[in-house]
C-alpha cells in the first residue's frame, strides 16, 4: 500500500499543505524548521493515529488553533483507493476510513503499515525497554490481527492483577488472573521471538561495523524460561503484593544489543547506533512484507545526519532494496545524492508550502 495524497492542516508549523508522493522513492528538502519533519509526522498520524515524536496532542497542534486534521488517500496493492481522515481536538482523536469511524487507532495501523527512522533512532538501543517492546509490538500489529486483541487482553488482565495486589487479598482470587496472564504472555512471547529471530538474521549479515563482531539482540521475555510463567506468578505473589505491582511477565520483556558476545549498546557512537537501527527497521519492513504481502511505507527523516558517506551510501542501498514507498527528507539534495540522482521530482518546503524542485 502507499499514500497517493496527503492534506495537512495545523500540524506544528504547517497551516495547510498538500503533498502527492510517488509510489516508490521520494525526497523532500528544506531548511531547519521548514516543516519537513512535520510532514512526516502528519503521514504517521494518518498511518497509526499519532505522532512518532510525542504522545501529547498539544505538542503537535499548530499554535493558536483548536486542533489538527490530516486527510490522506491510500492505495492498496490491488489499486483500491481509500480515504483516511484523522482529527485531533481538545485531547480527542477521531479516525475515519471512507467515512466510517474506527473504534481504535490499532485498526488504522493494520491498514497501512508504516515504519519510521528519525533523529531518535540511536536512542532505541539505550532508552527505556518499553520503546523496544513498542517497536516489536507495533510490527506485530501490522502483520497479525489477533495480536492486537491478545496484547489488549494482557494489559487488561495485568491491571486486574495489580488491583488485587494493592487490595492485599489472598491468592485464591488471583489464581484465575494468573492463568489468563500467563496464557496471553506466552502468546505474545511467541510472536516477539519470531521477530527477534528475523532481526538477528539480518544483523548477522550486517558488515557496516566489522570491528563490533557479529551483532544480535539478546531477548529476555520478562520471566525465566526454567518453569511455566503461571508457577512463577504464584511464587511471586507475596513479593508482588508487598511491592504493589506485578514484577514478571511480558510487560517486563527487553532486548539488548550484543557484539562479539558482550553488551555494546552504550558503547556505540550516535552514528553507529543510527546505522544499526536502520538495519533493524529494514529487517522489520521485510518481515511485514513477507507476512502480509504488503510493502510498508518507510519515513526516513534526515538520514544523512550523524552518518559518514560510506555508511550513508550503504544504508540508502539497503533501504532502496526494500519494496514499497519511501519518503526521505534532507536539508538539501546534496545531503542525499544517492536519492537526488534517482528522484525526478523532488520537493522543497518553502514558507511551509511544497514547491517542486526544478
N, C-alpha and C positions, 0 to 999 in steps of 0.2 A: 504494500500500500504506500501511497505518497500524498503529499499535500499539493493540491492544484492551485490553491489561493489562500491567502491569509489576510484578514482585515482586522487591524488592531485599533482599539480606542482606549485611550487613557491608561496605558501601561507605562509606568515610570515617566520618562521624558517624551514618550510618543503620544501625541494628542490624537492623531489619526494617520494611519499608514496602511497601504495596501501593497502586498507582495505576491508575485506569481513565480514560485521557484520551478526550476526544471525537474524532470523526473530523476535524473542522475546526479551529477556533481554541480554544486552552486558555490559562488563566492560573493560575500557581502563585505565591503570595505568601508572604513570611516574612521575619523579621529576618535580619540578617547571621549567618552560621554556623548557620543553622537547618537547612540541608540542601537548599536549592533547587538549587544548582549540582551537588551530589552526585547528586540525582535525575537531572538531565540527563546527568551522566557515566555513570550506570547505563544510561540509554537508549542512549547512544553505545556502551557496551560491548556491549549487545545488538544494535547495528547493525553495528559493524565490529571488535568484539573487544577494544577498548582505550579508555582514557580519551582525551579531547581535550586534557587538560592535562598529562599526563605519560606516559612510556613505562615508568615504574617501578611495578611492581605493588605494591611495599611502600608507596608513597605513597598508594595508593587503598584498600588493605585496612584495615578498622577496627582500631584499636589493641587489642592483647590477643587478637586472633583469628588463626586459621591461614590464612584465605583468604576470598574473597568469592564470591557467586553472584548472577546476575541471570537471572530467568526471565521470558520475555515471550511473549505471544500476538500474532502479527501476522496481519493480514487482507489478502489480495490484492484487487485491483480486481474480481476475479471472485467474491469472497466466500469464498475458501478460507482456512481457519484453519490456522496452523502454530505450533508451539511451539519457541521458541529458548531454549536454556539455555547460559549461559557461566559457567564456573567458573575461578577463578584461585587457585592454591595453590602455595606453595613455588616460585615462578618459572615454573610450568607453567600453560598455558591449555588448557582443553578446551571445545570448542564442539560442541553437539549441536543438530540440527534434526530435529524429530519422531523423536527417539531415535537418529538416525544421526550418527556422529562425522564432523565436517568436517576435511579434511586441512589447510586453510589459512583464515585469517581473511578473506582476499580473497574467498573464496566466499560468506561471510556478507555482505560489503559489496555483492555483486552482488544479493543477495536483497531487501534493503530500503534503498534509497538514502537517506542522512541527511546533512544539512549543518548546520554549527554556526556561530552568531555569538555570541561571548562577549567578555569583557573584553580578551582578547589580540588582538582583531580589528585595531586600528590597527597592531600590530607586524608584521602580514603584509607591509606595504608597506616596512618598513625593516629587518627582521631578515634572517637568512640566506636566500640564494636557494633553499636546499633546502626551506624552508617553502612558498614559492610553487610550486615544482615539485610538492611533495607534494599541494597543493590541486588542481592541474590533473590530476595522475595519479589521485588518488582519484576525481575526477569521471569520468574515462575508465573506471576500474574498474567504475563503476556502469552505464555505457552500452555498453561493448564487451567482451564476454567474452574475446576473443582478446588484448586489450590487456594483461591481467594476465600472460599467458604470454609475450608479447613483452617486457614490462618485466623479468620474471624472467630470461629468456634474456639480455637485455642485461646485467643485473647479473652473471650468472654468467660471461659472456664477458669483461666488464671485469675481473673478478677474475683470470681466467686470464691475460689480457694483462699485468696488473700483476705477477703471479708471474714471468712471463717477463722483465719489465723488471728485477726485483730479482735474477734469476739472471744478468743481464748476458749473455744469449745473443745469437746473431746474429738478423738479421731474417727469415731464411728460415722459421723455425718460427713466427714471429709473423704472417706473411702470411695464413695461414688465419684466425686470430682477428681480424685487422683487417677482413677481408672480412665476417665474421659480425657484428662490432661495428658496422660501417657499415650493414649491412642492417637490423639491429634499430633503430639510432639513427634512421635515415631514416623507418622506420615509426612510431616514437614521435613524431618531429618533425611528421609529417603530421597526427596526431591532436591534438597540442598546438596546432598552428597553427589548426586548426578551432575549438578552444575559445577561443583568444585573439581570434579574429575575432568570435566571438559576444559575448564580454565587451565588446570595443571598440564594437560597435554599440550596446550598452546604455549604455555610458559616454558615447557621443556624444550621447545623448538626455537625459543627466542635467543637470538645471537647478538642482541644490541649491546649487552654488557658481559662479555666473556669472563671478565675478572670477578664477577659475582658468583660464578659457578651455576649449576643447574637451579633454576628458580621454581618454587612451588609454594602453594598455600597449605599450611597445616590446619586442618579443620577440626574444631572441637565442638561437639553437638550441644554442650551445656550440661552434660551429665556423663558419668563413667559408663563405658560400654561393657563393664565387667558383670553387670547384672541388670535385670529389667528396670526401666525407669519407675514403674509402679512401686516396686520394692524400695527403691531409693527414696521416693517421695514419702513413703510411710516411715522409713528410718529417719528422715529429716524433719518429721512433723514437730517434734519438741523444739528443735533448734529454730525452725521457721516460725513457730508460734512465739518464741522469745523475741525474734527479730521483727516479726510483724509482716513478713513477705516471703514468697517462695524463692528459694535460693538456687534451685536447679530446674532445668527444663530448656525448651527450645528458645526461650527468650534470653537465655544466657549464652547462646552459641557465639563462637568467634572463629575467625580465620586469620592466621598470621603468616606473613611472607617470610620464606626461608631461602637462603642461598648457600650452597655447599654445606647444607645440613644445620645451619645456625640461623637464628632470627636476625633479619637485617633491615626491617622497616625503618628503624630510627637511625640507621647508618647511611641512608641514601641521601643524595642531593635532591633538590626540588626537580631538576631535570630528569634524573634517573627515576624518581617516583612517578612523574608525569608519564614518561615513556612506558613504564610497566603498567600503569593503569590503562593507558591506551591499548596495550596488548590484551588486557583483561576485557575491556569493553568490546574489542573486536571479536574476541572469543565468544562473548555473550551474544553478540549480534549474529554470529554464525550458528550458535546454538538455537536461537529463536527461529532463524530461517529454516534450519533442518527440521525442527519440531513442528512448525506451523505451516511451512511453505510460503510464509510472508516475510519479505525482506524488511527489517526495521529501518526507520528513519534515524539518521545519525546527525546530531547537532554538535559541531566542533567549534568551540569559541576560542579564538586567539591561540591557535595551536603553536605558532612559532615562538611564543614566549617561553623562555627557560630551556629551549632545545637548541643544540648546535645544528649546523647544516646537515651533518651526516645522519644524526638521529631523526631530525625532522623529515628528511627525504625517505628514510626507512619507514617511519610511521605513516606518512602520506601514501606510500606504496601499499602498505598493509591495509589501510582504511579503504583506499580506492579499489582494492581487490575484493571488497565486500559488496555484494549486490544490494541495490536499493538507493534511496535518495539520501544525499549527503549535503549538508549546508555548513560551509566553513565561514568564519569571519576572520578578518585581519585588518590592521590599521591601513595598510596599502598593499597592492598586488605583489610588490617585490618581496614582501614578507613571506609569501607563499607562492614562489614562482612556479612550482610544480602544478599548482591548481590554476593559476592565472593562465598558464600556457594551454590548458585544455578546456577552459570555460569560455565560450564565445560571448557570453552576455553577462559579465559580472555587474553587480550593482554597487552603488556608493550611497551611503547615508549622509545627506547634507541637510542641516537645519531640520533634522528629524523627519526627512522625507526621502523616499527612494528615487535615485536617479540612475538610469542605465549608463554604464561607462562606455565610452567610445571604443 
